[in-house]
Amino acid sequence: MAGYKPVAIQTYPILGEKITQDTLYWNNYKTPVQIKEFGAVSKVDFSPQPPYNYAVTASSRIHIYGRYSQEPIKTFSRFKDTAYCATYRQDGRLLVAGSEDGGVQLFDITGRAPLRQFEGHTKAVHTVDFTADKYHVVSGADDYTVKLWDIPNSKEILTFKEHSDYVRCGCASKLNPDLFVTGSYDHTVKMFDTRTNKSVISVEHGQPVESVLLYPSGGLLVSAGGRYVKVWDMLKGGQLLVSLKNHHKTVTCLCLSSSGQRLLSGSLDRKVKVYSTTSYKVVHSFDYAASILSLALAHEDETIVVGMTNGILSVKHRKSEAKKDSFPRRRRPAYRTFIKGKNYMKQKDDILINRPSKKHLELYDRDLKNFRISKALDRVLEPSCTIKTPEITVSIIKELNRRGVLANALAGRDEKEISRVLNFLIRNLSQPRFASVLINAAEIVIDIYLPVIGQSPVVDKKFLLLQGLVEKEIDYQKELLETLGMMDMLFATMTRKESTPASDGLLENRIES
């Protein structure tokens, strides 16, 4: 028994998970801070100027938070009804907000009472933004209209009535003070030019538009509605570049990273997707506890804020880099000190003595060494092992099956012990990396305990669930084999077609000769 060889724990890589630069970058956030608001968080907007505070619109209040504060540093609540949106001006000094009563109000960040009030909409205002010259405000409302306001005079300059349904989103160009974009539930996205008093470009999204985003250069436009995120080339008159369908439910919000190389989208399916703006492929994904309504990124992507339908505001801060030690470290022995004598060549009369290294066996290896197979299986079925390192449990099951004693180790168990076995099989049977080992083990469990079904309601329920999973997995395997057979036939047919011209040429050469 001195020559016992420990069980080799195989590595089962998780399929589909690749560590990329985007994975490292977007996972470099601390545990999220959750703040409870008074209602669904409909809008989050970061100030473009230091200290990069952000405005949160929820219910009938607008809260201003510091980047690292969990309590609002200022609150604007001078609204008759629900506030839907609030946006900072480019200098971070003013804030414009729209509410359900159709009002548009302008606030100074240092004060509390509104500086200006714009009245002209008859229904709820869902989108507001400042133009590039900082002296005008664009607003869109449920009365199907889009209005341009003059800040110094508090007067309405233009009204556009080209939409035939609710105007729920919009944004102004950061370069041209005369251009702005709006999206509506009439499935259209329109770009307006104040110099022509009408829209200059109109594109059909195909779904009610929930969010629009104009690139800083103004050349590309992104629209979100339904399950689709679409990118349009505005320099080519609104030509569709790409249509993305990576969400399972309605996409509600869009955001660009600070570098402009990544596009983020939030959805009611509780996920935030990160796209590359060069290939428009998903490079990362975030999961949240509730449906997402709003999304914003701080300067240099230092903070990501997500607002949800349950009134929870999730705030993630980027981890700070480890600071280098400014104190001089104590000088340690040089590398040559540790390798001294490593290259010494054994002489003829020298006796080489190796330091014996004692290897310690794991507890399950000790049980297997002493033929305690049931106890070895019990050790790897502990929750601490099955949850953290299921590879060890699968390796032990595989080793017991190789020895031909798996049925003996699984037999004769009481209700508590067989429940552990069933729980592990149910949790991991559908994983492709474990399926080949666990399907065989599940069949053995079904054969052993099928005659005693009906004695325990808890075990019966899990037993039936396991039986259904095994049958479902076997059906999947059959379908895969059939698919592989069809693919083999297709590949064989393609190979024959490619080889036919060459064989015809050989035949012609023989006839000519």
N, C-alpha and C positions, 0 to 999 in steps of 0.2 A: 504493500500500500504506500510505500515511501515514494513511489514513482507516479503518484496520482497527478494527472494533468488537469488544471482548472478549466472550467467551461469558458470557451471563447465567446465573449459578448459581441455580437455582430452590430454593426452600425446600420441603421435604417434611415437614410436621408429622407426628409420631408419633401415630397414632390412639389414643385411650383414655387418654392421659396428661394430666391436668389438674393444674395447680399450685393447690392450695387452702391454706387456713390450717392444716389438719391435716397436709398434706404438709410444709409448712415446719416445723411443730412437731415432728413425729415423725422428721424427717430431721436434726434438729439434735443429732445424737449423734456422738461421736468414733468412730474405728475401734474395733471391739470388741476387748477383751482376752480371750483364751481361756486357760482354766485346765484342766488335765487332772486329773480325779478318778480314784478307784480303781475306780469302776463307774458304772453308769447313775445319773444324778442324778434321784432320785424326788421330791424336795421342796426348795423354796427358800422361806425366810420372812425378811422384814425385821423388825428390831426397830422397834417404834412410837416409840421414844424415841431422842434423840441419844446417840451419834454415828451411829445408824442402821446398825449392823452387820447382817449377814445370816447365817443358818444354812443350811448346805448338807448335805443327807442323801444319802449315796452309799455303797453297800456296807455295811460294818459300822462306819462312822465318821460322826460329825457334825462338820463343820468350821465354825468361826466366822471370817468374813472381815470386815475393815474395808472401808469403801466403796471405798477406793482402793488396797487392798493386794492383791497377787497371791499372797501366801502366807498360810495360815491363822494367825490370832493365837491360836487355842485349838482344841483337838481333844478331843472326847468319844468314847472308844472302849470303854467298859465294857459291851459288848454280847456276848452269847453267839453271836448270829447276825446276819443282815442287819437293818439299821435302815431303816425305810420312811418315817418322817415325824418332823418336829420342828417345834414351834410356840412362838413367844415369848408370854409373858404381856403384858398391856396395859402394865405398867410397865417391861418389858424386862429384869427382873432374873432371872426364872425361865424355864426351857425344859423342855417336856415332849416325850418321844419315845416312839415305839412301834416294836417290833421283831418279827422273824419268829417268835421263840419264844413270843409271846403276852404279853410283858412290857411294862409302861408305867413309864417311869422319869422322875423329876423332877430336874432339875439346877439348881444355882445357877451363874449366869454367871461368878462370881468363883472358883468351885471346879472340881474335876474329877470327884470321886466323886458319885454320885447322892444327893440328899437323901432321896427317897422312892422306893419301889418298890411298884407296884400289881400284884398277881398275881390273875388270875381268868379271863382269856381262855385258851382252849386252842389257838388258832391265831394266825396272824400278825395283828398290829395295823397297819392301814393309815391310820388317821385319828385324830388327837388334837387337842383344843382346850380352852382355858380358858373357863369361863363368865364372864358379865359381872361377877359379884361377886368374881372372882379367887381364890376358895377351893375351887372344884370343877373337875374335869377330866372331859371326855367322851371316850370312846374307842369305836371301832368296829373289828370284826375279822372274819376269815374264818370264825369259828365262828357267824356269822349274828347275833351279839348286839351290843347297844350298852349300854355301862355308864357309870354316873355315879359318880365317886370323890370322896371328901372328902379334901382335902389335909392338914389338921392331924392327922387321925386315921389317915390311910393306909388307909381302909376303903372298901369298896364300899357305895354307898347304894342304887342302883337298877340293875336289869337289864331291858332291853327285848328281847323275842324275837319281834318282829313281822316281821322280814325273813326271807325264805326262801332267800337266797343270800348271797354274800360282801358285806360292808359295806366299800366301798372309799373313801368320801369322806364328809365332814361338816364342819359349822361351827356355832358357837354364836352366838346373838344378841348384839349389842354393847350392847343396851339392857335386855333382860329376862333376868335370870339363870336363869329357869326354862325358857326355850325354846332348842332347838337342832334342827338339821336333819341328816339323814343320807341318803346315796344308796347304792343297792345294785345288784348285778348281777341282781337280780330285777326290774329295770326300774322300780322305784318310788323316789320321794323322799318321805320322811316327816318331818313336824315333830312333835317330842315336847314335852310339857309335864310337868315333874316333879311338878306339883301334882295331875295326874290319873293318873299312872303309866301312860300310854298315849299313842299318837299322836293328835294333834288334827286333822291334815290329812295326806292321802296323795294324791299325784298320780302318774299313769302317764306315764313319759317315753317308753316304747316301745323303748328300747335299754338295754343295760347302762350304768349311770350311772358315769362316771369322775370327775366333779367337780361340786361344788355351791358356790354363792356367794350369800350373803344380803346385800342392800343394807344400808347402815348404819341406815337408817330402819326396816328390818324389814318393809317393805311389799311388796317385790319379791324374788323368788327366781329364780336362774338355775341351770339344770342342763345338764350337757354329757355326751353319751354317743353312741356311734356317730358319724355325721357331723352330728348335730343339736346346736344350742344353743337351749334353750327358756327363755322368760321367763314366770314365773307371778305372778299377783296373789294374795298371801296374804291380803289384807284381804277378798277376795271368795271365800275358801274354796279357793284354789288354782286359779283360773280361768286358762286359757292365754291369754296376751296375744299372743305372737309366737313362731314357730318359724323358726329360721335354719338354712340349709343351704349354707354357703359354703366348707366344707372338703371335700377329696376323700377323707380318711381319718378315723379316729377322733379326736375332740377329747378331749384328755387333761387340760387345765388351764384355769382361768379366773382373771381378775384385773381389778380396777377401778382406774382412774386416781385420782390424789389428789383431783381435783375431783369425781369421781363422774359426770362427763359422758361418759366413754369406757369401754367394756368391751373387754377383750382376751381372746382365746382362742388357745391353742396346740394343735397337732395333730401326728399322726404323718406328715402330708404335708409337714412341715418348714416350715410357715408359721405366723406369728402374725398374726391379723386384729384390726383395731381397729374397733369399732362405735360409732356415736353412740347414746347412750342415749335420745335423743328420737325419732329416726326408725328406729333399728336397721338402718341401712345401713352397709356397709363404707366407711370413710373413709381407711383406710391399711392397708398390709400389709408385713410383714417376712419375708425369706427367710433360712433357715438351712441348714447343711450336713448335718444329720441330723434324725431324728425327735425331736420335742419332748415331754418328759415333765413339765416344771415351768416355772413362770413367776412372776416377782415384780417389783413396782415399788417404788422407794424413795420417801421423802417428797418431795413436789412433783415427782414423776416425774424426779428428777435422775439416777437409775440404773435401767436395766432389765437384769435377770438372767434368762437362759434356760438350763435344764438339759436335756441331750440324752441319747439312749440310748447313744451312743458314749463317754459319760463326760466330754464336753467341757462346760465351763461358760462361756457367752458373757456377758461383762459390757460393757455400753455406758454411758458417762458422757456427760451432756449438756455441750455446749460452753459455756464461760463467755463472758459478754458482754464485748466489748472495753471496757477501762477508759479513761475519759476522761483526757486529758493534764492533769495538775495544774499544769504549768508554763505561764506565759503565753506565748502565741505571738507571734512577731515580727509587727508590724503590716505588712500588705501594702497595696499601692496600692488605692485605692477603685475601685469598679466604673466610675465615670464616667471614670476614667483610660483604661480599655480601650476604651470606646465613644466616646471623643473623636474627633470628625470623621466618625463614621458617618452622621450625618444631614445632612452638608453637601450643599447643592444645587449642582449644576454650573452655572456661569455661562456666558454666551454665548461668551466668549473663552477659556474653560478647555479644556485638553486632558486627557482622562481616560486614564490609563495603568494597566492591570491587570497585576498580577504574574502572570507565566506559571506555571502549575502543571504539572509534568511527571508524567505518569502512567506507571507501570511495569506492564508486562504480566507475567502469570504465565507460568511456563515452558511450560505446555501451550498457552497463547494464542500464545506465540511460535512453537511448532511448527505450530499451525494456521495462523498467518499466513504461514508459509513452506511450507505444504502438506505438512508431515511428519506425516501423519495417524497412521501406525503408532506413531511415537515419542510423539505426544501421548497416544494410548491407553495406551502403556506407562507413562507418567508417572503417570496416574491409577489404574493398577492396582497401584501399589506398596502394600505392606501398611500403611504409615503413612497412606495416603489412604483405602484401602478400609475400614479399620476405624474410623478417627476421623471421616472426612467422606465417607461413601458418596454423599452428595448430589452432590459434585463429579464422581465417576465416572459417575453416572447422567446428569448434565447433559451431559457430554462425549459419552457414547454417543448421547444424544438429538440433539445437534448434528451428529454424524457421520451419523446416520441422516437428518437433515433435508437434509444436503448430498448424500446418496446415495452416500457412500463408506464406510459402515460395513462392508460385506462386504469391501472392499479392505483395510481396517485390520485385520480379523480373520483374513484369509487368510495363508497362508505362515508359520505360527508353529511353533516346535519344541515338544518335549514340556514344557519348563519354562514357556514362555510361555503355551501353551494351558491348562496346569494353573492358572495364575493367573486366566485368564478364567473357567474352569469353577468354581473355588472361589468367585469373587465372585458368579457367577450362582446357584450352589447356596445360598449364604448369604442372598441378598437377594431371590430370585425370589418367595418366598411372602409377602413383605411387601406389603400392599395399596398402599402409597404408591409403590412402585417397579414394580409388576407390569405396568402398561401399557407401560412402556419396555423392561423386561428380557425379557418374553415374546417380543417381536419379535427382540431380539438373540439369545436362545437358539435360536429357529428358524433364524436365519441360521447360527449355529455348527453346528447339527445338519446343515443342508444342505451346508455346506462340508466337514466332517470325517467325514461318514458313510462315504464310500468308503474311508477309511484306517483304519477301526476294526479292531483286532486286532494292531496293531504295538506297542502299549505297554499292559501290564496296568494301570498306574496311571491312565492317561488313559481306558482302556476302562471302568474301574469308575466314575469320575466322570462319564463321558459317559452311561452307562446311568442313573445317578442323576439327572442333569439331564433326560434324556429322560422319565423317569418323573414328575419334578416338573412339567414342561411339560404333559404329558397330564393330570395331576391338577388343575393350575390351570385348564386349559381346561374340564375337567368341572365344576369349581366355578363357572366363569363361566356355563356353560350352565344349571346348576341355579339360579343367581341370576336369570338372565334369565327362566326359567320361573316362578320365584316372583314376580318383578315383574309378569309377565303375569297371573298369578292375582290378585295384589293390585289391579291395574288393573281387572279384571273385577268384583271385589268392590266397589271404590269406585264404579264406574259403576252397579252395581245399587243401591247405597245412595242414590246421587244421584237415580236415577229414582223410588225409593220416596218420597223426600222431596218431589219435585216433583209427584207424583200428586194429593194433596189440593188443591193450588192450581189445577191444570188442571180438576179436577172441579167446583170452585166456579165457575170461569169458564163452564163448560158449562151449569150450572144457571141462572146469571144470564141467559145468552142465551136459554134456553128460556122463562124467565119473561117476558122482554121480548117 
